Amino acid sequence: MTTPPWQLPPAAAASSNPPRARMPSIDALRGLVMVFMLLDHVRETFFLHAQVSDPMDVTSTGPALFFSRLLSHLCAPVFVFLTGLSAFLYASKQVDGRATASAFLFKRGLFLVVLELTLVNFAWTFQFPPSVIYLQVIWAIGLSMIALAALVWLPRAVLVAIGLALVAGHNLLDDVHFAAGHALSVPWAILHDRGWIDAAEGLRLRTSYPVLPWIGVIALGYAAGPWFAAGFDAARRQRLLALTGLGLLAGFAVLRALNGYGEAPWMPQNGPLATLMSLLNITKYPPSLLFLLLTLGVGLLLLRLFERQAQARGGEPPRALRVLAVFGAAPMFFYLLHLYVLKALYLAAVGIWGLNQGQYFGFDGMGAVWLAMAVLAVALYVPVRDFAAFKARRRDIAWLKYL
C-alpha cells in the first residue's frame, strides 16, 4: 500500500531530522493548480494555432478558450503564495529556523534559475545552443525565493507591509520604461517591464515573468505561515482564510467597478457572457493588482474548502483531494516530466499527421485539449506518486529536497 504524501514514511537511518506530517489541504491545492497548469500547457502545445494575447481579446477569443485560459491564471499566484507558506513551515521545523530557511531559499532559488535556463527552456524550444531563452515562471519563483531569503529576517509586520506595497503598488510603475542601452533597462526588464534582453551575440532573453509583484506574493505567503503553525486553532485559521479570501474578491469587485487603476478598462459587450469575459480579462505579465486579488482570493477560499473537507472526514481527505495531493507533493518533478512528455507527443503527432493547422499540428477544438489533459494526468499519476514517496522516504538524500 502506498503511503499518502502527507504522511511521511520513516526516513533512512542517516537522516538527522524526524519525519513531519504534511498538510493535505496545501498539497491538494498545489496539486489542483498543477493540473490547471497541465491544461494550459496542453493548450500551448496542441492549440497554439489559436493564439491568445495578454489580456485576451474578447472579440476574437471564444468562451471555451477564454475560460480555459482564465482557469490557468490561478496557477502562478497560488503556487508562489504556497511557496512562501511552505518556506515558513519549513523554517518552523528547524532548530535555527530562519537561518536554515534563508540558506535553503537562496540555494533552491539559484537552482530554479539554472533549471529555467537549461532543462526548462530546452523542453520548450528543443534548441541547443539556444538563440532565445524565455525567463518564465520557474525563473520568477527562483528569484522570488532568493529575495525571500533576505526578507525572512524582517519582522512579520514589515514583511506584510513590503508584500502589500509590491502587490498593490507596482502598477504605479507601469508607465516607467527605459530604452535599450540605458543602465536600468536590463534590471527594470527583470523587475517590472516585460521585454527583451540582448545577452550575447545570437542570444536573446525574454523576461516573460517580471518578478517584482511575485516577490510581494511570496512574502505574503510566508507572512501567512503562522496561521498553519502547529497549535494554531483550525477554526480560527479557517475564519481567517474565509475573511481574507472574501476580502480580496470584494477588493477586486470594487476596483473593477471603478474601472481604473492598474488594468485595462472593461466595456459592455454584445450579451452577458461577453461582458463577463471583458470583466474578467485581466493582465498576467506582470500580474496586475486585480489579477492577484482575484486569483489569490479564490485560492484562499479553495484552501479553506479543502481543509474543511478533510476535517469533516476525521483528517482523511476525500479521494479526489488525495489524488491532487500526489501532484502537489512532487511539483517540480511533475513540472519537468510533463514538459518533456508534451514535447515528445507533439513531435510524434507531427511525424504521424503532419502540420494540420498551418505551421502547427493542433486539435480542432478545446474539447480535445481537455481530454488530452485528463489522459495525461492519469498517465503521469503513477510516476509522480512513486517519486513523491521516494522523496519522502529518502530524506537522507539532501539534493532531493530541491525537486
LINKALIN-V949820 format. One record per backbone hydrogen bond with DSSP energy under -1.0 kcal/mol. NH is the residue of the N-H (numbers start at 1). CO is the residue of the C=O. E is the energy in kcal/mol with one decimal. If there is no record, write none. Layout:
BEGIN
NH,CO,E
NH,CO,E
END
This chain:
BEGIN
7,4,-1.9
15,12,-2.1
22,6,-2.8
27,23,-1.9
28,24,-2.7
29,25,-2.1
30,26,-2.5
31,27,-2.6
32,28,-2.4
33,29,-2.1
34,30,-1.6
35,31,-1.9
36,32,-2.1
37,33,-2.2
38,34,-2.1
39,35,-2.1
40,36,-2.1
41,37,-2.5
42,38,-2.3
43,39,-2.1
44,40,-2.3
45,41,-1.1
46,42,-3.2
47,43,-2.1
50,47,-1.6
60,57,-1.4
61,57,-1.5
66,62,-2.9
67,63,-2.9
68,64,-1.4
69,65,-2.3
70,66,-2.6
71,67,-2.0
72,68,-1.3
73,70,-1.2
74,71,-1.5
75,72,-1.7
78,74,-1.9
79,75,-2.6
80,76,-2.8
81,77,-2.4
82,78,-2.6
83,79,-1.8
84,80,-1.9
85,81,-2.3
86,82,-2.9
87,83,-1.8
88,84,-1.7
89,85,-2.0
90,86,-2.5
91,87,-2.3
92,88,-2.4
93,90,-1.0
94,91,-1.5
99,96,-2.0
101,97,-2.4
102,98,-3.1
103,99,-2.1
104,100,-2.4
105,101,-2.9
106,102,-2.2
107,103,-2.2
108,104,-3.1
109,105,-2.3
110,106,-2.1
111,107,-2.1
112,108,-2.4
113,109,-2.1
114,110,-2.4
115,111,-2.4
116,112,-2.5
117,113,-2.0
118,114,-1.2
120,115,-2.5
121,116,-1.3
122,118,-2.4
123,119,-1.7
124,120,-1.4
125,121,-2.5
126,122,-2.8
133,204,-2.3
135,206,-3.0
136,134,-1.2
140,136,-2.2
141,137,-2.8
142,138,-2.5
143,139,-2.6
144,140,-2.2
145,141,-2.3
146,142,-2.0
147,143,-2.3
148,144,-2.5
149,145,-1.9
150,147,-1.1
151,147,-2.0
152,148,-2.2
153,150,-1.3
154,151,-2.1
159,155,-2.4
160,156,-2.6
161,157,-2.1
162,158,-2.5
163,159,-2.6
164,160,-2.8
165,161,-2.3
166,162,-2.4
167,163,-2.3
168,164,-3.0
169,165,-2.0
170,166,-1.1
172,169,-1.8
173,170,-1.9
174,171,-1.4
176,173,-2.1
182,179,-2.3
185,182,-1.5
188,184,-2.2
189,185,-1.8
190,186,-1.8
191,187,-2.2
192,188,-3.1
193,188,-2.7
194,192,-1.0
197,205,-2.8
199,197,-1.1
199,203,-1.3
200,203,-1.7
203,200,-2.3
204,131,-2.3
205,197,-3.1
206,133,-2.5
207,195,-2.6
208,206,-2.0
209,135,-1.7
211,190,-2.4
212,191,-2.7
215,211,-2.0
216,212,-1.2
217,213,-1.9
218,214,-2.5
219,215,-1.9
220,216,-2.0
221,217,-2.1
222,218,-2.1
223,219,-2.3
224,220,-1.6
225,222,-1.4
227,224,-1.5
228,225,-2.4
229,226,-1.1
232,229,-2.0
237,233,-2.3
238,234,-2.4
239,235,-1.9
240,236,-2.5
241,237,-2.5
242,238,-2.2
243,239,-3.0
244,240,-2.7
245,241,-2.6
246,242,-2.7
247,243,-2.2
248,244,-2.4
249,245,-2.0
250,246,-2.5
251,247,-2.3
252,248,-2.1
253,249,-2.4
254,250,-2.5
255,251,-2.5
256,252,-2.6
257,253,-1.9
258,254,-2.0
259,255,-1.3
263,260,-1.3
271,269,-1.5
275,271,-1.8
276,272,-2.5
277,273,-2.2
278,274,-1.9
279,275,-2.1
280,276,-2.1
282,280,-1.4
288,283,-2.3
292,288,-2.1
293,289,-2.5
294,290,-2.3
295,291,-2.3
296,292,-2.2
297,293,-1.5
298,294,-2.1
299,295,-2.3
300,296,-2.6
301,297,-1.7
302,298,-2.3
303,299,-2.2
304,300,-2.0
305,301,-2.4
306,302,-2.7
307,303,-2.0
308,304,-2.5
309,305,-2.2
310,306,-1.9
311,307,-2.6
312,308,-2.3
314,311,-1.6
315,310,-2.6
322,318,-2.0
323,319,-2.2
324,320,-2.1
325,321,-2.5
326,322,-1.0
327,323,-1.1
328,324,-2.0
329,325,-1.2
334,330,-2.1
335,331,-2.6
336,332,-2.4
337,333,-2.5
338,334,-2.6
339,335,-1.6
340,336,-1.8
341,337,-2.2
342,338,-2.5
343,339,-2.1
344,340,-2.3
345,341,-2.5
346,342,-2.4
347,343,-2.4
348,344,-2.1
349,345,-2.5
350,346,-2.5
351,347,-2.2
352,348,-1.9
353,349,-3.3
354,350,-1.5
356,354,-1.1
357,360,-3.2
360,357,-1.3
363,46,-2.9
370,366,-2.4
371,367,-2.2
372,368,-2.6
373,369,-2.2
374,370,-2.2
375,371,-2.4
376,372,-2.5
377,373,-2.5
378,374,-1.9
379,375,-2.3
380,376,-2.6
384,380,-2.0
385,381,-2.9
386,382,-2.7
387,383,-2.1
388,384,-2.6
389,385,-2.2
390,386,-2.3
391,387,-3.0
392,388,-2.1
393,389,-2.2
394,390,-2.6
397,394,-1.6
398,396,-1.0
400,397,-1.2
401,398,-1.3
402,399,-1.6
403,400,-1.8
END
